[in-house]
């Protein structure tokens, strides 16, 4: 049963959001229970402060315990300052009125519990034959200290899963490395353009299968954030509650209408202006993922983020070694980096985009250029282009779509697709 509503022509107001939350929480057994709410980290947008405020208001007097776990995946832990900013509360509030609420960072390398194994034969079926290997499923052991887990996070077109949200908050959100590496490499094999914005994907099937091994009762608030030209990143176009599978599917259907922009032509130059919530290339690379489908062959994507000065806070050393390459490069030269985490190799291919590797030489379809605080020498080291961000005035590039130039003011959330591809959705 799905609780909630969504619109393509307006946003939910605070009263409507509160009523959905009340109806949803009344539909499950929460009284006297120990609840763990899984929240996104600061690389995801949405009205997280409002949800935190309302959930604590509605639950603290009813439950035996209410805590939060931040679904970091492999991202850097959030300190108290970042947590307060994410929840729009002060340190005094954190240690005062919200002192009873423990807020934990996920660690993908420790504090894990194995909950099962997906056999190779089943993986082969779920992945349409792309992969055939046994996968060990681990998840944050904190989940087992609670009677119920509630996911609360947005759903966007996503380069690995097709659409984010739902069980993706378990895997990779609060999971161990095996599922992270396997699903990311699976997404890379399928490629970004054949994954992003599609609901039925091999990765989504793997995520849902792994989540079926979680025996704790689980529910999900799935949000659709209105990030169009006239919307704030905190505007909710939709909010749905149910099982992680049901809520995510309902949100994905609306996200396909709200978070995908169809254009009539391709562009030789796309400038993706990255907002501050992306603080390294690992996260800011969404400026490539979300526009790749509309870049012409031989075109370029300029990731404009003067505030970013790091490739990856978590995986930078690995990327310095392997660089960024098209998928086919790894299919040919995989033996050169077989000891490296496949999730990092997958990220490498998704940033570089589609391309070929013939006679050992890779030919990317698109040139990816960093106009960031990452020095030229390091850009060259990791096989990406460089442009001095001080030489770019994005305003001078706007309004030139007829010349084949597209500027995306708040890149990373809206997916751009060609109108001719709409029938494939």
C-alpha positions as CSV (number, residue, x, y, z in Angstrom):
1,X,0.0,0.0,0.0
2,X,1.4,3.4,-1.0
3,X,0.7,6.5,1.0
4,X,1.4,9.9,-0.4
5,X,0.9,12.1,-3.4
6,X,2.9,13.9,-6.1
7,X,2.4,16.5,-8.8
8,X,4.1,17.8,-11.9
9,X,2.6,21.3,-11.8
10,X,3.0,22.3,-8.1
11,X,4.9,21.4,-4.9
12,X,3.6,20.0,-1.6
13,X,3.3,22.5,1.2
14,X,4.3,21.9,4.8
15,X,0.8,21.0,5.9
16,X,0.5,18.4,3.2
17,X,3.9,16.9,4.0
18,X,3.0,16.7,7.7
19,X,-0.3,14.9,6.9
20,X,1.5,12.4,4.7
21,X,4.0,11.7,7.5
22,X,1.2,11.3,10.1
23,X,-0.8,8.9,7.9
24,X,2.3,6.9,7.1
25,X,3.5,6.6,10.7
26,X,0.0,5.6,11.8
27,X,0.0,2.8,9.3
28,X,2.9,0.9,10.9
29,X,3.7,-0.2,14.4
30,X,5.9,2.5,15.9
31,X,4.6,2.9,19.5
32,X,7.2,1.7,22.0
33,X,9.5,0.6,19.2
34,X,13.2,1.3,18.5
35,X,13.4,3.1,15.2
36,X,16.4,3.8,13.0
37,X,15.9,6.4,10.2
38,X,18.4,6.3,7.3
39,X,19.1,9.8,5.9
40,X,21.2,10.9,2.9
41,X,24.4,12.7,3.3
42,X,25.2,16.2,2.2
43,X,25.7,15.3,-1.4
44,X,21.9,14.8,-1.8
45,X,19.4,17.7,-1.9
46,X,15.9,17.8,-0.6
47,X,14.0,19.1,2.4
48,X,16.0,16.9,4.8
49,X,15.7,19.6,7.6
50,X,11.9,19.6,7.4
51,X,11.7,15.8,7.4
52,X,14.1,15.6,10.4
53,X,12.0,18.3,12.3
54,X,8.7,16.6,11.6
55,X,9.8,13.0,12.1
56,X,11.3,13.9,15.5
57,X,8.2,15.9,16.4
58,X,5.9,13.0,15.5
59,X,8.0,10.2,16.9
60,X,10.0,11.1,19.9
61,X,7.0,10.9,22.3
62,X,5.8,7.6,20.8
63,X,8.9,5.4,20.4
64,X,11.3,3.8,22.8
65,X,14.3,5.0,20.7
66,X,14.8,7.2,17.7
67,X,18.2,7.4,16.0
68,X,19.6,8.4,12.6
69,X,22.1,6.7,10.3
70,X,23.7,8.7,7.5
71,X,23.9,6.7,4.3
72,X,27.4,7.6,3.3
73,X,28.3,4.7,1.0
74,X,32.0,5.3,0.5
75,X,31.7,9.1,1.1
76,X,33.6,10.9,3.8
77,X,32.1,11.0,7.3
78,X,30.2,14.1,8.3
79,X,31.4,16.0,11.4
80,X,29.1,17.8,13.8
81,X,29.3,21.0,11.8
82,X,28.2,19.3,8.6
83,X,25.5,17.3,10.3
84,X,24.0,20.5,11.8
85,X,24.1,22.2,8.4
86,X,22.4,19.2,6.8
87,X,19.6,19.2,9.3
88,X,19.5,23.0,9.7
89,X,19.9,22.9,13.4
90,X,22.4,24.5,15.8
91,X,25.0,22.6,17.9
92,X,22.9,23.7,20.9
93,X,19.8,22.1,19.5
94,X,21.8,18.9,18.6
95,X,22.9,18.6,22.2
96,X,19.7,20.0,23.7
97,X,16.2,19.3,22.3
98,X,17.6,16.5,20.0
99,X,20.0,15.0,22.5
100,X,18.0,11.8,22.7
101,X,18.6,11.3,18.9
102,X,21.9,9.6,18.1
103,X,23.2,10.4,14.7
104,X,25.7,8.0,13.2
105,X,27.9,8.0,10.2
106,X,28.1,4.7,8.2
107,X,31.5,3.2,7.8
108,X,31.7,0.9,4.7
109,X,34.9,-0.8,6.0
110,X,34.0,-1.8,9.5
111,X,31.0,-2.4,11.8
112,X,29.4,-4.7,9.3
113,X,27.3,-7.9,9.5
114,X,27.0,-10.5,6.8
115,X,23.4,-11.3,6.2
116,X,23.6,-13.7,3.3
117,X,25.1,-14.6,-0.1
118,X,23.6,-14.3,-3.5
119,X,24.8,-17.3,-5.5
120,X,26.5,-16.9,-8.9
121,X,23.7,-18.6,-10.8
122,X,21.2,-16.0,-9.4
123,X,23.5,-13.1,-10.1
124,X,23.7,-14.3,-13.7
125,X,19.9,-14.3,-14.0
126,X,19.5,-10.9,-12.3
127,X,22.2,-9.2,-14.5
128,X,21.0,-10.7,-17.8
129,X,24.2,-12.7,-18.0
130,X,26.6,-9.7,-17.7
131,X,28.1,-11.1,-14.4
132,X,28.3,-14.5,-12.8
133,X,29.8,-14.5,-9.4
134,X,28.8,-15.1,-5.8
135,X,28.2,-11.9,-3.9
136,X,28.5,-11.6,-0.1
137,X,25.9,-9.2,1.4
138,X,27.0,-7.2,4.4
139,X,25.2,-4.3,6.0
140,X,25.8,-1.9,8.9
141,X,25.4,-3.9,12.1
142,X,23.6,-1.0,13.9
143,X,20.4,-1.9,12.0
144,X,20.1,-5.0,14.3
145,X,19.8,-2.8,17.4
146,X,16.3,-1.6,16.2
147,X,12.8,-2.9,15.7
148,X,12.2,-1.1,12.4
149,X,14.3,0.8,9.8
150,X,12.8,3.8,7.9
151,X,14.5,5.2,4.8
152,X,14.0,8.9,4.2
153,X,15.6,10.3,1.0
154,X,15.1,11.6,-2.5
155,X,14.8,9.8,-5.8
156,X,16.6,11.1,-8.8
157,X,17.8,9.7,-12.2
158,X,20.9,7.8,-11.3
159,X,23.9,6.6,-13.3
160,X,24.3,3.2,-11.6
161,X,20.8,2.2,-10.5
162,X,18.7,4.0,-13.1
163,X,16.9,5.9,-10.4
164,X,18.2,6.4,-6.9
165,X,16.3,5.9,-3.6
166,X,14.6,2.9,-2.0
167,X,16.9,0.0,-1.3
168,X,19.9,2.0,-2.7
169,X,20.0,3.5,0.8
170,X,20.9,0.1,2.0
171,X,23.3,-0.8,-0.9
172,X,25.6,1.1,-1.1
173,X,24.2,3.5,1.4
174,X,25.0,1.5,4.6
175,X,26.5,-1.6,3.1
176,X,29.9,-3.3,2.9
177,X,32.4,-3.3,-0.1
178,X,31.3,-6.4,-1.9
179,X,27.9,-5.2,-3.0
180,X,29.3,-1.7,-3.6
181,X,32.0,-3.0,-6.0
182,X,29.8,-5.5,-7.7
183,X,26.9,-3.2,-8.4
184,X,29.0,-0.3,-9.5
185,X,30.9,-2.4,-12.0
186,X,27.6,-3.8,-13.2
187,X,26.4,-0.3,-13.9
188,X,29.6,0.5,-15.7
189,X,29.2,-2.6,-17.9
190,X,25.7,-1.5,-18.9
191,X,27.0,2.1,-19.3
192,X,25.5,5.4,-18.1
193,X,23.4,6.2,-21.2
194,X,21.7,2.8,-21.1
195,X,21.0,3.0,-17.3
196,X,20.3,6.5,-16.2
197,X,16.6,7.4,-16.0
198,X,15.4,3.8,-16.5
199,X,13.6,2.1,-13.6
200,X,14.0,-1.6,-14.5
201,X,17.8,-2.1,-14.4
202,X,20.1,-5.0,-13.6
203,X,21.5,-3.0,-10.7
204,X,18.0,-2.2,-9.3
205,X,17.2,-5.9,-9.4
206,X,20.5,-6.7,-7.5
207,X,19.7,-4.0,-4.8
208,X,16.2,-5.3,-4.3
209,X,17.4,-8.9,-4.0
210,X,20.1,-8.0,-1.5
211,X,17.5,-6.0,0.6
212,X,15.3,-9.1,0.7
213,X,17.9,-10.6,3.0
214,X,17.3,-7.8,5.6
215,X,14.9,-9.4,8.1
216,X,14.2,-6.2,10.1
217,X,10.8,-4.6,9.1
218,X,11.7,-1.7,6.8
219,X,9.7,1.2,5.3
220,X,10.6,4.1,3.1
221,X,9.7,7.8,2.6
222,X,10.7,8.4,-1.0
223,X,10.9,12.1,-2.1
224,X,10.8,13.7,-5.5
225,X,12.5,17.0,-5.4
226,X,11.5,19.7,-7.8
227,X,14.8,21.0,-9.2
228,X,13.5,22.7,-12.3
229,X,14.3,26.2,-13.4
230,X,11.9,27.8,-11.0
231,X,12.2,25.4,-8.1
232,X,14.2,25.4,-4.9
233,X,16.3,22.3,-4.1
234,X,14.0,21.9,-1.1
235,X,10.7,21.9,-3.0
236,X,8.9,18.6,-2.9
237,X,6.9,17.6,-6.0
238,X,6.1,14.2,-4.4
239,X,6.3,12.2,-1.2
240,X,5.5,8.5,-1.0
241,X,5.5,6.0,1.8
242,X,5.5,2.2,1.7
243,X,8.0,-0.6,1.3
244,X,11.3,0.5,-0.1
245,X,10.4,-1.1,-3.4
246,X,6.9,0.3,-3.7
247,X,7.8,3.8,-2.5
248,X,10.8,4.1,-4.7
249,X,8.9,2.9,-7.8
250,X,6.2,5.5,-7.2
251,X,8.7,8.2,-6.8
252,X,10.7,7.1,-9.8
253,X,7.6,7.4,-12.0
254,X,7.1,11.0,-10.9
255,X,10.9,11.8,-11.1
256,X,10.8,10.6,-14.7
257,X,8.5,13.5,-15.4
258,X,9.9,16.1,-13.0
259,X,13.7,15.4,-13.1
260,X,14.2,14.7,-16.8
261,X,14.4,17.5,-19.4
262,X,14.0,16.6,-23.0
263,X,15.7,18.7,-25.7
264,X,15.3,18.7,-29.5
265,X,19.0,18.7,-30.3
266,X,22.4,17.7,-29.1
267,X,25.1,20.1,-28.1
268,X,28.8,20.3,-28.9
269,X,29.5,22.1,-25.6
270,X,27.8,21.6,-22.2
271,X,28.9,23.6,-19.1
272,X,27.7,22.0,-15.9
273,X,27.7,24.4,-13.0
274,X,28.1,22.4,-9.9
275,X,26.5,23.6,-6.6
276,X,28.4,23.6,-3.3
277,X,27.0,20.3,-2.1
278,X,29.4,18.5,-4.4
279,X,32.9,19.0,-2.9
280,X,35.1,16.7,-4.9
281,X,35.1,15.3,-8.5
282,X,33.8,12.0,-7.2
283,X,30.4,13.7,-6.5
284,X,30.6,16.6,-8.9
285,X,31.0,14.2,-11.8
286,X,27.2,14.1,-11.9
287,X,27.7,17.1,-14.1
288,X,28.8,14.6,-16.7
289,X,26.4,11.7,-16.0
290,X,23.3,13.8,-16.2
291,X,24.2,15.5,-19.6
292,X,26.1,12.8,-21.5
293,X,22.9,11.7,-23.4
294,X,22.7,15.2,-25.1
295,X,26.4,15.7,-26.0
296,X,27.2,15.3,-29.7
297,X,29.9,12.9,-30.8
298,X,33.2,14.7,-30.4
299,X,31.6,17.3,-28.1
300,X,32.8,18.4,-24.7
301,X,31.5,18.7,-21.1
302,X,33.0,21.3,-18.9
303,X,32.5,20.6,-15.2
304,X,32.6,24.2,-13.8
305,X,33.2,24.0,-10.0
306,X,35.8,26.5,-8.8
307,X,35.2,25.4,-5.2
308,X,36.3,21.8,-5.9
309,X,40.0,21.2,-5.4
310,X,40.1,17.4,-4.9
311,X,39.5,14.4,-7.2
312,X,38.1,12.2,-4.4
313,X,38.6,12.5,-0.7
314,X,38.1,8.8,-0.3
315,X,39.5,7.3,-3.5
316,X,41.9,10.0,-4.8
317,X,45.0,7.9,-4.5
318,X,43.5,5.1,-6.6
319,X,42.2,7.4,-9.3
320,X,45.7,9.0,-9.4
321,X,47.0,5.5,-10.3
322,X,44.4,4.4,-12.8
323,X,43.0,7.6,-14.2
324,X,39.8,8.0,-16.0
325,X,39.0,5.8,-19.0
326,X,36.1,4.5,-21.1
327,X,34.6,1.2,-20.2
328,X,36.2,-0.6,-23.2
329,X,39.7,0.4,-22.0
330,X,39.2,-1.7,-18.9
331,X,37.7,-4.6,-20.9
332,X,41.0,-4.6,-22.9
333,X,43.5,-3.6,-20.2
334,X,41.7,-4.9,-17.1
335,X,44.7,-6.9,-16.1
336,X,46.6,-3.7,-15.4
337,X,44.3,-2.8,-12.5
338,X,42.7,-6.0,-11.4
339,X,43.7,-5.3,-7.8
340,X,41.8,-2.0,-7.7
341,X,38.3,-1.7,-6.3
342,X,35.7,-2.1,-9.1
343,X,33.6,0.7,-7.7
344,X,36.4,3.1,-8.4
345,X,37.0,1.7,-11.9
346,X,33.2,2.1,-12.6
347,X,33.3,5.7,-11.5
348,X,36.3,6.2,-13.8
349,X,34.3,4.9,-16.8
350,X,31.1,6.9,-16.0
351,X,33.0,10.2,-15.8
352,X,34.9,9.5,-19.0
353,X,31.8,8.4,-20.8
354,X,31.2,6.2,-23.8
355,X,34.0,5.3,-26.2
356,X,36.0,2.6,-27.8
357,X,39.3,0.9,-27.4
358,X,40.7,-0.4,-30.6
359,X,44.2,-2.0,-30.9
360,X,44.7,-0.9,-27.3
361,X,44.0,2.7,-27.9
362,X,41.0,4.3,-26.3
363,X,38.9,6.9,-28.1
364,X,36.3,8.7,-25.9
365,X,33.1,9.9,-27.5
366,X,33.2,13.1,-25.4
367,X,35.9,15.2,-24.0
368,X,35.5,15.9,-20.2
369,X,37.2,19.1,-19.0
370,X,37.5,20.2,-15.3
371,X,37.2,23.9,-14.7
372,X,37.8,23.5,-11.0
373,X,40.4,24.1,-8.3
374,X,42.1,20.8,-9.3
375,X,45.5,21.8,-10.8
376,X,46.3,21.2,-14.5
377,X,49.0,18.7,-13.8
378,X,46.7,16.5,-11.8
379,X,43.9,16.7,-14.4
380,X,46.4,15.5,-17.0
381,X,47.6,12.7,-14.6
382,X,44.1,11.3,-14.3
383,X,43.4,11.7,-18.1
384,X,40.9,14.6,-17.9
385,X,41.0,17.9,-19.6
386,X,41.8,21.2,-17.8
387,X,40.4,24.7,-18.1
388,X,41.2,27.6,-15.8
389,X,37.9,28.4,-14.1
390,X,38.8,32.1,-13.9
391,X,38.6,32.3,-17.7
392,X,35.0,31.2,-17.7
393,X,32.0,33.5,-17.1
394,X,29.0,31.2,-17.3
395,X,26.7,34.1,-18.0
396,X,28.4,34.7,-21.3
397,X,27.6,31.2,-22.4
398,X,23.9,31.2,-21.5
399,X,21.2,31.5,-24.1
400,X,23.3,30.1,-26.9
401,X,21.5,26.8,-27.4
402,X,21.0,27.5,-31.1
403,X,24.8,27.6,-31.4
404,X,25.1,24.2,-29.8
405,X,26.0,25.4,-26.3
406,X,24.1,24.3,-23.2
407,X,24.6,25.8,-19.7
408,X,23.1,23.8,-16.8
409,X,22.9,26.3,-13.8
410,X,22.5,23.7,-11.0
411,X,23.9,20.5,-12.6
412,X,23.8,17.1,-11.1
413,X,20.1,16.5,-10.5
414,X,18.2,17.0,-13.7
415,X,18.9,14.5,-16.4
416,X,19.0,15.8,-20.0
417,X,17.8,13.5,-22.8
418,X,17.1,13.9,-26.5
419,X,13.4,14.2,-27.4
420,X,13.8,11.3,-29.8
421,X,14.8,9.0,-27.0
422,X,11.6,9.7,-24.9
423,X,9.9,6.6,-26.3
424,X,12.6,4.5,-24.6
425,X,11.7,5.7,-21.1
